[in-house]
């Protein structure tokens, strides 16, 4: 996700998106552990997306 897309979301949507990304990261970790994940690049991308969402979420919560 791009930061512009993330900043356009509301607080509730950010919380929901963070949860969805964390669930998907968990699934990817399981696939990686079982040897079914072909590219481990996705793990890093999801971790970075989660960090971006959480950063914007903290900024918006601090502004309110």
Secondary structure, DSSP 8 states (H G I E B T S, - for coil): --HHHHHTS-HHHHHHHHHHHHHHHHHHHHHHHTT--S-THHHHHHHHHHHHHHHHHHHHHHH-
